[in-house]
Amino acid sequence: MKTISVLLILSSLFWLVSACDALLPGTPADDQLLDGPIGDLTPEQNAQFLRGDVAFNNEVFTAATGLGPTFVATSCGSCHAGDGKGHPFTTLTRFGQIDETGNTFMQMGGPQLQNRAIGGHSPETIPAGATFSRFTPPANTGLGLLGALSDEQILANADPDDKDSDGISGVPNLIDAPAYFQPQWFHKPQTTVGHTPRYVGRFGKKAAAVDLQHQTVNAYKQDMGITSPFDPVDPINYAVSGQAGDGVPDPEVPGSRVNDVVFYLRTLRVPVQRNAADANVIAGKQLFVQVGCAKCHTPEWTTPQSDVAVLSKKTFAPYTDLLLHDMGKGLDDGYTEGTAKTAEWRTPPLWGLGLSKNSQGGQEYLLHDGRARSVDEAIRLHAGEAAKTTERYIQLGADDRSKLLQFLNSL
């Protein structure tokens, strides 16, 4: 009798475990994920990656830990779910600059609107007369490889005077680097008449961040109101006179925390292409080149030597030239950064494009402000330097357009 009881109990347990396994979601395939470290990190590098991962995705700031006094988000990860693209709810608003002479609204809260505030403080509003643009947070993957490219490599593709007469120029955004910026061997200062040397920007919608440290320090302060040793002054609402800070001693995070997040961003994995051997995807890639998309969305790069071994001498396919291009009046919001004109936008990397909706609630929100709800719509909104390419895309037969879109969605 005891034997039968034991067998019944074991049978029930087996059934319960099997039922739970059927209910639990399976492990996502490797090509369905954007987050995770690049391969072959050393044990010490893996430890730093994990520290950065925790700081980026798990640390949620409150008023007691330095949030604000004005802010947009309470954590890094809230704008980049799974290290993917942001959603309209997490879109940032930048304002105050209309040309390369600089932002004239810096003493009125520019360049970013902090639309939330901790208790006892007032959120910002866009000042009267300021033009503005909305920026949807980008995906974070593969940034370390883009950051490892040399300025000379990027500048080699620039054609400001369109000497090859293909209608595509491509120019760098020249940025006044922050005081804490430490140029590496691959940074090449650019001298312009009547101005101190500037550096080539490569991150952000307008390529306004010189490197990932610049991007990260700005995000801590502008997005969350968190100060660091690199930028130790809280953002305040200039429209409210005499407003105090948040009461938390500055800096609110140590430099080591910022460095860990920077390393995390540098060593995030590269998106894995899906269905690369599919005949339609292969044909779509050929059409991508034929219609002219690859003139700006440069398919392949190879990094030079890097201080992080896994980033050295790596060939990768981000589909970007990291340069600015005039995208036409329809995408001109009247706002800019650095030396970019208001209609100029950095060519966004296309890797991970097919996974965008996974971090955007099941719906794609593409282009700089999320206005395009599909890849097809995003292409059709390309104008300016891309006008001829867009026209060639529209003139494709439905079958060929489908193949090109299948290729893009495989990235």
N, C-alpha and C positions, 0 to 999 in steps of 0.2 A: 504493500500500500504506500509506504514511504517513497519507494522508487517511482511509483506512478505520479505521486504528488510533485516530486522533484522534477520529473520530466515535464509535467504540465506547467510548472513555474518557469522552467527554462524555455519551453515553447512559447509561453506568453511574453517573456522578456525578448526573445528573438523577434516575435511579431511586432512588439512595440518599437524596437530599434529599427526594424525594417520600415515600419510606418513613418517614423521620424525622418529617416533618410529620404523617403519619398517626398516628404513635405519640405525639407530644407533645400534651399537653392544650391546648385552645384557650384564648383569653383569656376570663375570666369576664365575663358581661354586667354592665353597670353596676348593675343592680338586684339582683345577687347578692352585692355587696360591702358591707361596713360601713366598711372603712378608706379612707383618702384624705382630702385636704384639701377644705374647703368652697371653692366657686368664688370667683374674683375677688380673691384675696389679692394684695397688692403683692409685688414681688420680695424686699423685705426681710422681709416676713411669711412668704413661702414658705421663705426661708432659715431663719427661726426655727422654722417648722413642721417642717422636715427635721431640724434639730438635736434638737428634741423627739422626733421619730419615732425617731431613732437611740437616744436616751437611754432611751426607753420600751421599744422592741422589741429592740434589739441589745445593750444594755449588761447583761452578766451579772456579778454581784458574786461575789467570792470572799473568803476570810478575809484575803487580802493587800490587798484593796481596800476592806475595811470591813464585809463581811458579818457580821451578828450583833452580839454573840456568840450571841444567840438569834434565831431568824427563822422565817419560814414559807415564803418563796420566795426565789429568787436573782435575779429580774428582774421588772419590771412586766409584760412581755409574756407571761410564763409563766402568768399568771392570766387574761389577756384575749387569747386567740389571735385574730388578725385583728380585734382590738378588739371581739370578741363576748363573750358570756356565758362564765362559768367552768364548770368541771366539778366533780363531787363530790371529785375528787382535789385540787382547788385551793380548796375551801371553807374559809373562815375560821371560827374559834370565838371568840366574844366572851362574857365572863362578868363577874359581880360586881355588877350593878345591878338592883334590883327595883322602884324607884320614882324619882320625880323629885328625891329628896333627894341623889342622887349615887351614885357607885360606891364601895362600902366595901371593895373589894379592890384598890385602886390600889397599895398597898404589898405586894401579893402577886402582882403581875404583870398586873393588869387594865389596860385593858379587853380585851386580846386575848391569846389563847394563842399563844405561840411554841413550836411543837412540834418544832423542829429546833434544832441548835446546832453551832457550829464545834468543832474538836478541843479537848479540854481543858475544855469547858463542858458543862453539863447542860441538856437541853430542859426546858421548863416542863410542869407538869401542872396540871389544874384544882384549885384549893384546895378542901378539904373545906367543904361548906356553901354553895358558890357556885353559883347558877343560871347557865345558859349557853344560848346560841343559836348556830346555825350559819348563816353568810351565804355564799351562792354569789356570786362576783364578778359584777357586772352588765356589760352592754355599755357601751361608752364613747361611742358616736356621738351627735352632736347636743347634747352637754353644754353647749357654749358658748351656744346659744340659750336653754336652760333657765336658765343662769347670768346671762343678760342681762335676764331678767324682773325687774320691781321687786317689792319686798316688798308694796307696796300691791296690786299685781295678784293676788298669791297670797292675801293676806289677804281680798280681796274675795269669795272663794269659801268662806271659813270660816263655819261655822254651828254653833258649839259647843253652843248651846242648842236646836238643831233647830227654829228659829222657823217654818220652812215645813212642819213636821210630815211630812216625807217619809222619816223614819227615817235620813237621812244627815246627819251633823254635819260632820266635817272640821275639824281643828284644826292649827295650825302646831306644829312642834317648836321650842321656844325654847332656844337654845344659848348657853352661856358661850363667847364667841369667844376664841380664843387671843390672847396678847399681841401677836403680829406682825400680826394682822388689821387691815387698813386699810379702814374702811367707805367705800363709794362712795355717790354721791348717792341711789341707789335702795335702799340698806339703811336700814331704819327700826327703831331700837332700841325694844324692847318692855319697858316697866317693869312689874314685878310687885312686890307687897307684900313688903317685907323682903328684897329681892334687887336686886343691881346690874342695869342694863339688859342684856337678852339680845337675840340676833338670830335671825331666822327661818332655820332650817336647810332645806336643799333637796336635798342629795346624800346617798346612802347608804340602806340599807334602812329606817332609822329617821329619815331626814332629819337626821342628826346633824352634817353638815358644812355650814358656812355658805357656803363658796364652793369653787372648785376648787383654790385654793392650800391651804386647810385640808385638803381631801381628799388632796391630793398629799403634803404634808408628813407627814401621818399614815401614809399608805401606805409611804413610804420608811422610816419608823422602825418602825411596827408590823409590816409585812409582811417587810421585809428587814433591819431593824436598821441602817439607814443614816441617819446624822445629817446635818443641814444647818444653816446659820446660823439657821434659823427654830426648830429644835429640836435643839440640839447635844449631847444626853445619850443615850448608848447605852441600849437596854433591857437589863436584867439579870434573872437568875433569882433572885428574892428568897428562894426556898426554900433556896438554897445560900448560906450565910453566907460573907462574905469573898471572893466571886467577883470577879475582876478584869474589866475591859473587854476589848475585842478587840485592844488593842494598836496600833490604827491611830489617828493623831491626828484629833480632831474639829474642825470638821465634815468629814465624809467625802465629801460632794459640795458644790460651791459653790452659792450662791444662784442664779447664772445658770442652772445645770443645772435646778434646780427650776422656775425661771421659764419655761425652754424647754418643759419637760414640761407645765406649766400651759397655755401657749399652744397646744401641740399638742392638748391635750384640748379647749380652747375652740374650735378651728377644724377639728375633725374633721367630715366631711361628715354630712349628714342621710340616713338610710336612704331609699331610693327604693321607693315602693309598687309592687307587681307586680300585673298584671291588673286595674288600677283600673277599666277600662271593661267588665269581664266582668259580665254580668247578675246572676249569683249573688253576686258580690262587692258590687255596688251594693245588692242586696236585703239582703245580710247586714249592711251598714252601717246600713241603716234599722232592722233588727231590733236591732242593737247599741244604738241610741238608745231604741227602744220598750221593751225589757225593763228599761232603767235603767242599763246599764253606763256611759253617758256622764255620769251624775251625779258619778262620781268620776274616771273616765278622760276628762277634759275634752279634746274633740277638737282645738280650735284656740286658738292664742295669737298675739299680735303683740308683738314686742319694742319697747321704747322706744329712745331714742338710746343708742348704745354707743360706748365708746372704740375699738372695732374696727369699722370702717365696714361690713364685710360682715355684722355681727350686728345692725345698726340697722334698725328699722322692717321687720322680716321677719315674715311670717305663716307659721306652721308648725304641724304636726299631730303632737304627741308622744303624745297620749292619756294625760295625767296632770294632776292638779290640784296636785301637789307637797305635798299635805296628808296628815296622819295620819288613819287610820280604824280603828275597832275591828273586827277581823276575826273575832272570836269565840274561844271557848275552844280550839277545835281548832288554831288557829295561835298560841296563847299559850304561849310557851316560858318565861315567868317571868323574862325578861331584857329590859332596855330601855336607852335612852340619852336624855340631855337630859330634857325634860319629858314625853316620850312614856310612855304606860302600856304595860304588857307585852303587851297584846293589840292595840296600835295599830301599824300599819305604814304607811309612805309609799306612796301610789299609784304603782306603777312605770310608767314610760313603756312603751307598747306598740309603738312604732315599732321595726322590726327583729325583731319577735317571730317572724315566719315564717322567719327565717334563724338562729334560736337553735341548732338542732341542728348547723349547720355548724361551730361552734366547740366543740361539746359531744360530739364523737365520733359524730355521727349519731343521737343520742338526746336528746330534750328533757329538761331538768331545770329545772323552773319553781317559782315561789314563792320565798320568801326563802332556803330551804335546799335547794331542788332536789327536794323530796319528790314533786312532781307530775310525772308522766312524759308528760303530754300537755296541750294547751290545755284540752280538755274536762275532764280531771281537776282542773286548776287552778281552773276556774270552779266546779266542784262542791264544792271545799273552801272557797269563800268563805262566810263566815257573818257573825254580828254585824250590822253596818250593811248588809252586802251580802246578807243572808238573803232578803229579798223578791225582789231581782233574781235571785238564784240559783234561787229557786223558779220564777220566770217563765221562766227559761232552760230548766229541766228540763221544764216543761209545754209547751214548744214541740214541734211535730211534728218527726219525724226530719229531714224535708226542710228545714225552717226552721233547725233547729240546724246542719245541714250548711252552709247558706248563711252563717250567722253565723260559723262556724268558718273557712269559706273567706275571709271578709273579714279575720278576725284573722290568718290565715296569709298574707294578701297584704301585710300591713304590714311 
